[in-house]
Amino acid sequence: MVKLQPGQFYGDTTQKLKLPGLILTDTEYTHPYVDWHYHEHAYFTFIIRGRVMETNRKETYHCTAGDLLFHHWQEPHYNKKPEASPRGFHIELKDEWFSGYDLPANLVEGSVRMKDPRLTLAMSGIFATMKRGGEHMSAAIDAELIGLFSTAAQSPAIKCTGFPTWVKQLSDLLHDDPDSHQLPLSGIARMVNIHPVHLSRTFPVYFGCSFSNYIRLIKLQKATQMLVDKGKSLTEIAAHCGFADQSHFIRHFKAIRQMTPLSYRRLMVKC
Protein backbone atom coordinates (compact mmCIF):
# COMPACT_ATOMS: atom_id res chain seq x y z
CA MET A 1 0.00 0.00 0.00
CA VAL A 2 1.32 3.43 -0.95
CA LYS A 3 2.24 5.91 1.77
CA LEU A 4 1.97 9.51 0.57
CA GLN A 5 4.49 12.05 1.76
CA PRO A 6 3.38 15.14 3.75
CA GLY A 7 1.75 17.64 1.41
CA GLN A 8 1.36 15.05 -1.35
CA PHE A 9 -1.99 14.43 -3.04
CA TYR A 10 -2.84 12.91 -6.40
CA GLY A 11 -3.38 15.89 -8.68
CA ASP A 12 -2.13 19.38 -9.47
CA THR A 13 -1.52 21.38 -6.30
CA THR A 14 -1.96 25.07 -7.07
CA GLN A 15 -1.07 26.27 -3.57
CA LYS A 16 0.87 24.71 -0.70
CA LEU A 17 1.33 26.54 2.58
CA LYS A 18 3.49 25.24 5.43
CA LEU A 19 2.72 26.63 8.89
CA PRO A 20 3.98 25.42 12.29
CA GLY A 21 2.60 21.89 12.61
CA LEU A 22 0.32 22.26 9.55
CA ILE A 23 0.44 21.77 5.78
CA LEU A 24 -2.37 23.34 3.73
CA THR A 25 -2.87 22.46 0.07
CA ASP A 26 -5.31 23.45 -2.66
CA THR A 27 -5.36 20.59 -5.19
CA GLU A 28 -7.20 19.82 -8.42
CA TYR A 29 -7.70 16.05 -8.66
CA THR A 30 -6.52 14.69 -12.01
CA HIS A 31 -6.50 10.91 -11.50
CA PRO A 32 -9.76 9.07 -12.32
CA TYR A 33 -8.83 6.34 -9.80
CA VAL A 34 -6.40 6.32 -6.89
CA ASP A 35 -5.67 2.91 -5.37
CA TRP A 36 -5.47 2.15 -1.66
CA HIS A 37 -3.10 4.53 0.13
CA TYR A 38 -2.65 6.37 3.40
CA HIS A 39 -1.11 9.58 4.69
CA GLU A 40 1.47 10.05 7.42
CA HIS A 41 -0.54 12.66 9.34
CA ALA A 42 -4.16 13.20 10.31
CA TYR A 43 -5.85 15.53 7.83
CA PHE A 44 -9.02 17.20 6.63
CA THR A 45 -10.33 17.19 3.06
CA PHE A 46 -12.79 19.93 2.12
CA ILE A 47 -14.30 19.55 -1.37
CA ILE A 48 -14.25 22.90 -3.14
CA ARG A 49 -15.62 21.81 -6.52
CA GLY A 50 -16.97 18.71 -8.23
CA ARG A 51 -17.62 15.20 -6.98
CA VAL A 52 -15.32 12.59 -5.42
CA MET A 53 -16.01 9.09 -4.16
CA GLU A 54 -13.90 7.86 -1.25
CA THR A 55 -13.92 4.39 0.29
CA ASN A 56 -12.27 3.34 3.54
CA ARG A 57 -12.42 0.04 5.41
CA LYS A 58 -15.86 0.81 6.86
CA GLU A 59 -17.87 2.82 4.33
CA THR A 60 -18.02 4.82 1.11
CA TYR A 61 -18.57 8.58 0.91
CA HIS A 62 -20.01 10.24 -2.18
CA CYS A 63 -18.75 13.77 -1.70
CA THR A 64 -19.81 16.97 -3.43
CA ALA A 65 -18.75 20.60 -3.09
CA GLY A 66 -18.88 21.68 0.55
CA ASP A 67 -18.39 18.21 2.04
CA LEU A 68 -15.79 17.79 4.79
CA LEU A 69 -13.90 14.60 5.65
CA PHE A 70 -11.44 13.91 8.45
CA HIS A 71 -8.93 11.06 8.47
CA HIS A 72 -6.93 10.00 11.46
CA TRP A 73 -3.30 9.25 10.67
CA GLN A 74 -2.57 6.19 8.52
CA GLU A 75 -6.24 5.50 7.72
CA PRO A 76 -6.18 3.62 4.36
CA HIS A 77 -8.64 4.57 1.61
CA TYR A 78 -9.04 4.81 -2.16
CA ASN A 79 -10.67 7.43 -4.40
CA LYS A 80 -12.57 7.78 -7.66
CA LYS A 81 -13.59 10.96 -9.44
CA PRO A 82 -16.72 10.56 -11.58
CA GLU A 83 -16.28 13.90 -13.34
CA ALA A 84 -13.57 16.24 -14.55
CA SER A 85 -11.59 18.64 -12.37
CA PRO A 86 -12.85 18.20 -8.80
CA ARG A 87 -10.87 20.31 -6.36
CA GLY A 88 -10.05 19.81 -2.69
CA PHE A 89 -8.56 21.80 0.17
CA HIS A 90 -6.51 19.80 2.67
CA ILE A 91 -5.11 20.50 6.12
CA GLU A 92 -2.55 18.02 7.43
CA LEU A 93 -1.96 18.15 11.19
CA LYS A 94 1.35 16.95 12.60
CA ASP A 95 1.64 15.56 16.12
CA GLU A 96 3.42 18.70 17.26
CA TRP A 97 0.41 20.82 16.34
CA PHE A 98 -1.77 18.85 18.77
CA SER A 99 0.88 18.76 21.50
CA GLY A 100 1.63 22.46 21.06
CA TYR A 101 -1.91 23.25 22.20
CA ASP A 102 -2.13 20.40 24.75
CA LEU A 103 -4.76 18.68 22.62
CA PRO A 104 -5.04 14.88 22.38
CA ALA A 105 -4.22 13.60 18.90
CA ASN A 106 -7.32 11.36 19.02
CA LEU A 107 -9.88 14.19 19.39
CA VAL A 108 -11.56 12.64 16.33
CA GLU A 109 -10.83 9.03 15.45
CA GLY A 110 -11.04 7.02 12.24
CA SER A 111 -12.40 8.35 8.96
CA VAL A 112 -15.40 10.64 9.46
CA ARG A 113 -17.65 12.64 7.17
CA MET A 114 -18.46 15.84 9.05
CA LYS A 115 -22.01 16.96 8.24
CA ASP A 116 -22.51 19.48 11.05
CA PRO A 117 -22.87 22.91 9.37
CA ARG A 118 -20.85 24.54 12.14
CA LEU A 119 -17.88 22.40 11.07
CA THR A 120 -18.18 22.81 7.31
CA LEU A 121 -18.69 26.56 7.66
CA ALA A 122 -15.65 26.72 9.94
CA MET A 123 -13.55 24.90 7.36
CA SER A 124 -14.73 27.16 4.54
CA GLY A 125 -13.70 30.05 6.79
CA ILE A 126 -10.20 28.56 7.19
CA PHE A 127 -9.98 28.20 3.41
CA ALA A 128 -10.92 31.87 3.03
CA THR A 129 -8.34 32.86 5.65
CA MET A 130 -5.61 31.05 3.71
CA LYS A 131 -6.63 32.71 0.45
CA ARG A 132 -6.70 36.18 2.03
CA GLY A 133 -3.30 35.70 3.66
CA GLY A 134 -2.03 38.49 5.89
CA GLU A 135 0.21 39.02 8.88
CA HIS A 136 -1.88 37.11 11.42
CA MET A 137 -3.03 34.27 9.14
CA SER A 138 -1.22 31.47 11.02
CA ALA A 139 -2.66 32.43 14.41
CA ALA A 140 -6.13 32.84 12.91
CA ILE A 141 -6.02 29.39 11.30
CA ASP A 142 -4.85 27.77 14.54
CA ALA A 143 -7.67 29.45 16.47
CA GLU A 144 -10.26 28.37 13.91
CA LEU A 145 -8.98 24.76 13.96
CA ILE A 146 -9.08 24.59 17.76
CA GLY A 147 -12.67 25.83 17.66
CA LEU A 148 -13.54 23.29 14.96
CA PHE A 149 -12.18 20.37 17.01
CA SER A 150 -13.99 21.62 20.11
CA THR A 151 -17.28 21.68 18.19
CA ALA A 152 -16.61 18.27 16.60
CA ALA A 153 -16.01 16.67 19.99
CA GLN A 154 -19.56 17.63 21.04
CA SER A 155 -21.38 17.20 17.72
CA PRO A 156 -24.14 14.55 17.55
CA ALA A 157 -23.45 14.33 13.80
CA ILE A 158 -20.05 12.80 14.70
CA LYS A 159 -20.23 11.51 18.25
CA CYS A 160 -22.39 8.39 18.23
CA THR A 161 -22.56 7.66 21.95
CA GLY A 162 -23.74 9.54 25.01
CA PHE A 163 -26.84 11.07 23.40
CA PRO A 164 -30.53 10.13 23.64
CA THR A 165 -31.70 8.13 20.62
CA TRP A 166 -33.80 11.00 19.27
CA VAL A 167 -30.77 13.32 19.05
CA LYS A 168 -28.97 11.10 16.53
CA GLN A 169 -32.25 10.53 14.65
CA LEU A 170 -32.84 14.28 14.47
CA SER A 171 -29.27 14.95 13.33
CA ASP A 172 -29.62 12.41 10.50
CA LEU A 173 -33.01 13.84 9.53
CA LEU A 174 -31.83 17.46 9.33
CA HIS A 175 -28.67 16.63 7.39
CA ASP A 176 -29.99 13.97 5.03
CA ASP A 177 -33.54 15.12 4.27
CA PRO A 178 -33.69 18.72 2.96
CA ASP A 179 -37.51 18.54 2.88
CA SER A 180 -37.52 18.28 6.68
CA HIS A 181 -36.49 21.95 6.87
CA GLN A 182 -39.90 22.93 5.49
CA LEU A 183 -41.82 21.11 8.23
CA PRO A 184 -43.12 22.85 11.37
CA LEU A 185 -41.39 22.04 14.62
CA SER A 186 -44.32 19.85 15.64
CA GLY A 187 -43.92 17.76 12.48
CA ILE A 188 -40.20 17.26 13.02
CA ALA A 189 -40.75 16.39 16.69
CA ARG A 190 -43.35 13.81 15.67
CA MET A 191 -40.85 12.18 13.29
CA VAL A 192 -38.36 11.60 16.12
CA ASN A 193 -41.08 10.77 18.64
CA ILE A 194 -40.58 13.53 21.23
CA HIS A 195 -42.66 16.50 22.37
CA PRO A 196 -41.93 19.72 20.39
CA VAL A 197 -41.49 21.74 23.59
CA HIS A 198 -38.88 19.27 24.84
CA LEU A 199 -37.12 19.40 21.45
CA SER A 200 -37.02 23.19 21.48
CA ARG A 201 -35.78 23.45 25.07
CA THR A 202 -33.09 20.77 24.88
CA PHE A 203 -31.89 21.30 21.29
CA PRO A 204 -29.14 23.81 22.30
CA VAL A 205 -27.76 21.31 24.83
CA TYR A 206 -26.93 18.84 22.06
CA PHE A 207 -26.48 21.05 19.00
CA GLY A 208 -24.81 24.14 20.46
CA CYS A 209 -27.42 26.66 19.30
CA SER A 210 -31.17 27.10 18.93
CA PHE A 211 -33.15 25.00 16.45
CA SER A 212 -33.84 28.00 14.19
CA ASN A 213 -30.17 29.03 14.16
CA TYR A 214 -29.10 25.49 13.28
CA ILE A 215 -31.49 25.40 10.33
CA ARG A 216 -30.13 28.77 9.23
CA LEU A 217 -26.57 27.36 9.38
CA ILE A 218 -27.62 24.42 7.21
CA LYS A 219 -29.01 26.88 4.65
CA LEU A 220 -25.76 28.86 4.72
CA GLN A 221 -23.80 25.63 4.38
CA LYS A 222 -25.72 24.76 1.23
CA ALA A 223 -25.36 28.31 -0.13
CA THR A 224 -21.60 28.21 0.45
CA GLN A 225 -21.42 25.00 -1.57
CA MET A 226 -23.29 26.66 -4.45
CA LEU A 227 -21.16 29.82 -4.56
CA VAL A 228 -18.39 27.97 -6.40
CA ASP A 229 -20.76 27.74 -9.41
CA LYS A 230 -20.29 31.12 -11.11
CA GLY A 231 -23.29 30.38 -13.31
CA LYS A 232 -25.70 30.74 -10.39
CA SER A 233 -26.75 34.21 -9.29
CA LEU A 234 -27.14 35.20 -5.65
CA THR A 235 -30.88 35.44 -6.21
CA GLU A 236 -30.98 31.83 -7.45
CA ILE A 237 -28.85 30.61 -4.55
CA ALA A 238 -30.96 32.47 -1.99
CA ALA A 239 -34.19 31.00 -3.37
CA HIS A 240 -32.78 27.47 -3.67
CA CYS A 241 -31.51 27.49 -0.08
CA GLY A 242 -34.73 28.80 1.44
CA PHE A 243 -33.86 32.44 2.21
CA ALA A 244 -36.64 35.00 1.86
CA ASP A 245 -34.68 36.98 -0.74
CA GLN A 246 -31.16 37.94 -1.80
CA SER A 247 -30.74 40.66 0.83
CA HIS A 248 -31.80 38.23 3.55
CA PHE A 249 -29.17 35.76 2.33
CA ILE A 250 -26.43 38.42 2.14
CA ARG A 251 -27.20 39.71 5.63
CA HIS A 252 -26.93 36.29 7.25
CA PHE A 253 -23.87 35.35 5.19
CA LYS A 254 -22.02 38.51 6.29
CA ALA A 255 -22.92 37.84 9.93
CA ILE A 256 -21.14 34.46 9.71
CA ARG A 257 -18.37 35.26 7.22
CA GLN A 258 -17.63 38.96 7.81
CA MET A 259 -17.63 39.31 4.02
CA THR A 260 -20.20 39.34 1.23
CA PRO A 261 -21.09 36.18 -0.76
CA LEU A 262 -19.49 37.72 -3.86
CA SER A 263 -16.24 38.36 -2.00
CA TYR A 264 -16.23 34.79 -0.78
CA ARG A 265 -17.01 33.52 -4.29
CA ARG A 266 -13.92 35.30 -5.61
CA LEU A 267 -11.80 33.51 -3.00
CA MET A 268 -13.41 30.15 -3.81
CA VAL A 269 -12.74 30.30 -7.54
CA LYS A 270 -9.27 31.81 -7.17
CA CYS A 271 -6.50 29.35 -8.00
N, C-alpha and C positions, 0 to 999 in steps of 0.2 A: 504494500500500500504506500502511496506517495505521501511524503511529508513536505508541505509547502513551507518555504522560508518566511520569516516575518516580513510583512508588507507585500507578499506575493499572492496574486490572484490570477485566475485564467482569463485574460483579456487585455485590453489596452488601458493602462492606468494614466489618466490625464492629470491627476494631482496626487502627490504623496507628501504628507506632512508628519514629521517626527517631532513629538513633544516628550517631555519627561514621562517615561512609563507607557506612552501611547504611540500608536502608528495609525494615522488616518489616511484612507485612500478613496479616491473617486475613480471607479473602474467601469468601462464599457465591456460587457461580456461578449466575447467573439467566438467561443467554442460551443458548437451545438450540443456536445455531450462531454462531461467531465467525470472520469471514473472515480471510484472510491479514493478518498484522500482525507487528510486531517491537517490541522494547523497547530503550530507550537503553542500559541497563546489563546486564551479565551477572547472571543470577539463578537461584535454585533455586525449584522448585515441589514441595511436599510435600503429597500428597493426604491430607486428614484424614478425609473421609467421601465415600461415593458413588463414581461411575465417571465418567471423562472420557476422551475419545479425542483425541489430539493428533497432528497430521501435520506433519512438516517436509519439507525437500527430499529427504531420504534415506529416511525410514521413518515408520511409524505406530506409536504407542504406545497400547495399551489399558490405561489406568491405573485401579487400584482403591485403596482406603484403604491407606496405608502406602507407596505408591510414591513414588519421588523422581526428579525430573528436573532436569537442569542445562542452561541455555542460555547459550552465549557471547553477548556483546553483538551486537545487530542480527541475530540468527538468525531468519528469518521462519518462521511456522508458523500453522496454524489449528486450531480446537478445536470439538468437538461434545460435548454432554452427553446421554447416552442415558436419564438418569433425573433425577428432581427433586432439587434442593438438594444437589449435590455441594459440597464445601468444600475450599479449599486454603490452605496457608500458604506465603508467598513471602518470600524474602530477596533483595533487590537489592543488588549490590555495586558501588560506584562505583570508579573508577580509583584515587582517593586511599586507599581502604581497602587495596588491594593494595600500593601504593607505601609506605604508612605502615608496613607490616611487611616491606618489602623482598621482596615476593613477586611473581613474574611474573604478569601478568594472563592469560596463556595456560596456567595450570596445568592446566586442563581445557579442551579445545577442542570447538567444535561443539555439537550437541544430543545429550545423553547420558542414557539411563535408568540410574540407579545401583542395581544389584541387591544389591551387597555389603551384608550385614546390619550390618557395622560402620558403614557410612555412613548407612543409614536409621535405625538406632538413635541415631546421633549427632544426626541432624536432629530426631528426635522429642524428644531431650533439649534441643535448642535451643528448640524450641517450648514445652516445659515451663518452661524458664528464662524465656522471655518472659512466659508466663502467671503465673508466680510473682512476677515483678518483683523489687524489692529494690535496695539501695544499690549492689551490685557487679554488677548484671545486665549492663551493657555490656561490662565486662572479661571476664565469664564467657562471653558469646556470642562475643566475638572469639577467645578461647582455644579454644572448641569448634569454631569455623569453621576456624581454622588447623590443628587436629588432623584435621578432616574432609578438608581439601585434601591434607594430608600422606598420609593413608590412601588417598585416591583416586588419587594419583599413582603408587602402588605396587600398586593393585588389579588382579588379572587379569580381574575382571569389567568393567573399564573399559579398561585398557591392553591393546591388541591385539597389540603387538609386544614382542619381547625375552623371551618365555616359551617353554618347550618346548610342543609341540603338545598334550600330554596335560593341561597346566595349564588351558588355555582350555576343553578338552573337559570337564574335571572341573568347572570353574566353571559352565559351562552346565548340566551334569547336576544339580548340587546346587541351582541356583536355579530351574530350569525343570521338574524332575521330583520332586515331593514324595515319591513312592514310593521314590526312591533312598535316602532317609534311613533306611528300614527294612532296607536290605541290610547284610550284614556287610562289613567293610573289604575282604575278599578279593573279594567280588562287585563292589564299586565299582571296585576296581583292575582287575579283569578287563574291565570295560566301557570303560576308557580305556587298556587294553593296557599296563599297567606292573605291576611286582611290588608286592604290598601293603607289604612292608617299606620299599621305596624311597618309596612314596607317604607312608607314615607319617613317615619321617625327613625328607623334603624339603618336606612340606606347609607347615610354619611359614615356610620361606624365601619362599614365594610368597603365602601367605594371611595371614601375620602372627600366627598362633596355631596351636595344635594342631588336628588334625582334629576331635576330640570337642568342643572349645570352639567351633569354627566351626559345627558342626551345632547346638550349643546356642544360638548367636546367631541362627541361622536360625529356630529354634523361637520365640525371644523376639521376633524380628521379626514373625512371623506373629501371635503373641499380642498384640503391641502394635497391630497392625492391627485385631484383633477387639475390643479394649477399647472402641472408639468405639460399638459396638452394645450399648446398655444392656440389651437383651433377653437377652443371653448371660451366664450366671453364670460365675464364675471356675472352677468345677468343669468346666463345659462347655468353656471355653477351654483349660484345662490338658489335658483329654483329647484335644481336637481337635488340639492342637499337639504331642502326643507326650510330655508330662511325666507322671511316674509318678502324681502326684496334685496336688491344689490347693496343699498346703504346699510341695511340691517346686517348683512354678511360682512361688509367692510368694517363696521363698528366692532363687532365681536372678534373679528380676525386681528385687528389692531390691539385690542385689549389683551390678547394672548401673545401676539408676536412682536408688538411694539414696532410694526411696520405694516404697510399696506399690502394687500394680496398681489398687486402688480409688482411691487418691489421684491416680494418673496419669489414671484414667478421668474423675475430676471436672475435671481440667484440660483434657482432650480435648474434653469436651462443653460446656465453659464458652464462652459467646459473648463 
